[in-house]
Amino acid sequence: MARPKIGLQLFSVREDCARDFPGTLRAVAEMGYEGVEFAGYYGRSANELRELLEKFGLEPAGTHIGIDALKDPNVDETVRFGRELGLKYLIVPWVPEDMRNSREAWLKTARFFNLVAERLKKEGMYTGYHNHTEEFKSFDGETGWEIFAKATVPDVVLQLDVGNAMHGGVTMDQALDFIRRFPGRTKTIHLKEFSRRDPSAILGEGEVRWAELLSACMKVGGTEWFIVEQESYKYPPLKCVELCLKNLQKILEAL
């Protein structure tokens, strides 16, 4: 099994980024992260961002962007920016309620993502969707996530956030099943811990069965990036993501 690269979703350290973006990237690189996934660009151009990544030996693991960035007339600028920065994965982390409040809404949303995927394919880029909790609301016995997954083409990335999914009522077995039922679709995945006992648990300290999850990603998920995300903090954010990385590396070494 080839090991995917390990990246950090920069939303995890957003306040550090706002205070000192270059210094935060340096710290992340020194921890041992191989790349970062953006959630905003802190007023910098694609060229400036690319130069910073190159300076610290980091790769762009992708970006989170709003749905409107993939609509006309914005999509051409989104593609230009992504091309200059070297982005491959343009992931949407949220859609408005009218795009997810019924089976028909999910099917319509899937059709939109299919069109975007076709537009991006010639650029060597992928679009995809990142779940929170509302994607697991059921419509006639099938969740929105499943409806969307079945109705989208294989080029649309299903960026599972395991912690969010479990907060939405998904069991560990169901999370594993999502990866296995849609092989090759988990090209990037968010690694976020879930714990009913400790809401601020660091990766490896909660209820996620990490060894099984990571193995499924490598065996059938087609995963290229493991992306750590931490949104609750028992220590300063940079310390939290450093501990997440150390625990993840130990888990990977034991596989």
C-alpha positions in Angstrom: 0.0 0.0 0.0 1.4 3.4 -1.0 1.1 5.9 1.7 -0.7 9.1 0.8 1.0 12.4 1.6 0.0 14.2 4.9 -1.4 17.7 4.7 -2.9 20.2 7.1 -6.2 22.0 6.6 -5.1 25.6 7.4 -8.5 26.4 9.0 -7.1 24.5 11.9 -4.6 27.3 12.6 -6.5 30.2 11.0 -5.7 32.7 13.8 -2.0 31.9 13.5 -2.3 32.3 9.7 -4.0 35.7 10.1 -1.2 36.9 12.5 1.7 35.5 10.6 1.0 33.5 7.5 4.6 32.8 6.4 5.6 32.0 10.0 2.7 29.6 10.3 3.6 27.8 7.1 7.2 27.5 8.3 6.1 26.0 11.6 3.8 23.5 9.8 6.6 22.4 7.5 9.0 22.0 10.4 6.5 19.7 12.1 6.7 17.4 9.2 3.6 18.1 7.2 4.1 17.6 3.5 1.4 20.0 2.3 -1.5 22.3 3.2 -5.1 22.6 2.2 -6.2 26.2 1.9 -9.3 27.8 3.4 -8.8 31.3 2.3 -5.7 33.0 0.9 -5.0 35.8 3.4 -4.9 38.5 0.7 -2.1 36.9 -1.3 -2.0 36.2 -5.0 -1.6 32.7 -6.4 2.1 33.4 -7.3 2.8 34.7 -3.8 1.3 31.6 -2.3 3.2 29.3 -4.6 6.5 31.0 -3.7 5.8 30.6 0.0 5.0 26.9 -0.4 8.1 26.4 -2.4 10.2 28.3 0.2 9.1 26.0 3.0 9.0 22.8 1.0 5.2 22.4 1.1 2.8 21.2 -1.6 -0.7 22.4 -2.2 -3.0 19.6 -1.1 -6.0 21.4 -2.3 -8.4 24.2 -1.4 -11.8 24.8 0.1 -13.8 27.2 -1.9 -17.4 28.5 -2.0 -19.8 27.0 -4.5 -20.1 30.4 -6.3 -16.4 30.2 -7.2 -17.3 27.3 -9.5 -20.3 29.0 -11.2 -20.2 31.3 -14.2 -18.7 33.9 -14.6 -16.3 33.1 -11.6 -15.1 29.7 -12.6 -12.6 30.9 -15.2 -10.8 33.0 -12.6 -11.0 30.2 -10.1 -9.3 27.9 -12.7 -6.7 30.5 -13.5 -5.8 31.0 -9.8 -5.7 27.3 -9.2 -3.5 26.7 -12.2 -1.0 29.4 -11.1 -0.9 28.0 -7.5 -0.7 24.4 -8.7 -4.0 23.2 -7.2 -5.4 19.9 -8.2 -8.4 19.6 -5.8 -11.0 22.3 -5.6 -13.3 21.2 -2.8 -16.6 22.7 -1.8 -17.2 22.4 2.0 -20.8 23.6 2.2 -23.8 24.2 -0.1 -26.9 26.3 0.8 -30.0 24.5 2.2 -31.9 24.7 -1.1 -29.2 22.5 -2.6 -29.5 19.7 0.0 -33.0 19.8 1.6 -34.5 17.0 -0.6 -33.6 14.1 -2.8 -34.3 16.2 -5.9 -32.1 19.0 -4.5 -29.2 16.6 -4.0 -29.7 15.2 -7.5 -29.7 18.7 -8.9 -26.5 19.5 -6.9 -24.9 16.3 -8.3 -25.6 17.4 -11.8 -23.9 20.7 -11.2 -20.8 19.0 -9.8 -20.7 16.7 -12.8 -20.7 19.7 -15.1 -17.9 21.3 -13.1 -15.9 18.1 -13.1 -16.1 18.0 -16.9 -14.9 21.6 -17.1 -12.0 21.0 -14.8 -10.9 17.7 -16.3 -9.1 19.3 -19.2 -7.1 21.4 -16.6 -6.0 18.4 -14.7 -8.1 19.5 -11.7 -10.9 17.9 -9.7 -13.8 19.3 -7.8 -15.4 17.6 -4.9 -17.6 17.9 -1.8 -16.7 17.9 1.9 -19.3 16.8 4.4 -20.3 18.4 7.7 -23.3 16.8 9.5 -26.4 17.8 7.5 -25.3 15.5 4.6 -26.5 12.5 6.6 -30.1 13.5 6.9 -32.1 10.7 5.3 -34.6 11.0 2.4 -36.7 7.9 1.9 -34.1 5.8 3.7 -31.0 7.2 1.9 -28.7 9.9 3.1 -27.9 13.0 1.1 -24.3 11.9 1.0 -25.3 8.6 -0.6 -27.7 10.3 -3.1 -24.9 12.7 -4.1 -22.3 10.0 -4.3 -24.4 7.7 -6.5 -25.4 10.6 -8.9 -22.0 12.1 -9.4 -19.3 10.9 -11.9 -16.2 9.2 -10.6 -14.2 12.4 -11.1 -16.1 14.1 -8.3 -14.2 13.7 -5.1 -16.0 12.6 -2.0 -14.0 14.3 0.7 -15.1 12.4 3.8 -14.6 14.2 7.1 -14.9 11.3 9.5 -15.3 13.4 12.6 -18.1 15.5 11.1 -19.8 12.4 9.8 -19.8 10.7 13.2 -21.2 13.9 14.7 -23.9 13.6 12.2 -24.9 10.1 13.5 -22.7 8.0 11.2 -21.2 4.9 12.9 -17.6 3.9 12.4 -18.7 0.9 10.3 -20.8 3.2 8.1 -17.9 5.6 7.5 -15.7 2.7 6.4 -18.5 1.4 4.2 -18.8 4.8 2.4 -15.1 4.5 1.4 -15.5 0.9 0.2 -18.8 1.5 -1.7 -17.3 4.2 -3.8 -13.8 3.0 -4.7 -11.3 5.6 -5.9 -13.6 8.5 -4.8 -11.8 9.4 -1.5 -8.9 11.1 -3.2 -8.5 13.4 -0.2 -9.9 12.8 3.2 -10.2 14.9 6.4 -8.8 13.2 9.5 -10.7 14.6 12.4 -11.1 12.8 15.7 -14.5 12.0 17.3 -15.0 11.5 21.0 -18.2 11.6 23.0 -16.1 11.8 26.1 -13.7 14.6 25.1 -14.9 17.0 22.4 -11.3 18.4 22.1 -9.7 15.0 21.6 -6.5 14.9 19.5 -6.3 12.5 16.6 -5.8 9.0 18.0 -7.3 9.7 21.4 -11.0 9.2 20.5 -13.4 6.6 19.0 -12.3 6.6 15.3 -10.7 3.3 14.4 -7.9 4.9 12.6 -6.0 1.8 11.4 -9.0 0.5 9.6 -9.9 3.9 8.1 -6.4 4.6 6.8 -6.1 1.1 5.4 -9.4 1.4 3.6 -8.2 4.7 2.1 -5.1 3.1 0.8 -6.6 -0.1 -0.4 -9.8 1.1 -2.1 -10.2 4.9 -1.6 -7.6 6.0 -4.1 -6.5 8.5 -1.4 -3.6 10.8 -2.3 -3.8 13.1 0.7 -4.5 12.5 4.4 -5.5 16.0 5.6 -5.5 16.6 9.3 -8.1 19.1 10.6 -8.5 20.1 14.3 -11.3 22.5 15.2 -11.4 22.2 19.0 -8.4 22.9 21.2 -7.1 21.7 24.5 -3.7 23.3 23.7 -2.7 26.1 21.3 -3.7 25.2 17.8 -0.2 24.7 16.5 0.5 22.3 19.3 -2.7 20.4 18.7 -1.9 19.9 15.0 1.7 18.8 15.9 0.3 16.2 18.3 -2.2 15.1 15.6 0.6 14.5 13.2 2.8 12.6 15.6 -0.1 10.3 16.5 -1.0 9.8 12.8 2.6 8.9 12.0 2.7 6.3 14.8 -0.6 4.8 13.5 0.8 4.6 9.9 4.1 3.1 11.1 2.1 0.2 12.8 0.1 -0.6 9.7 
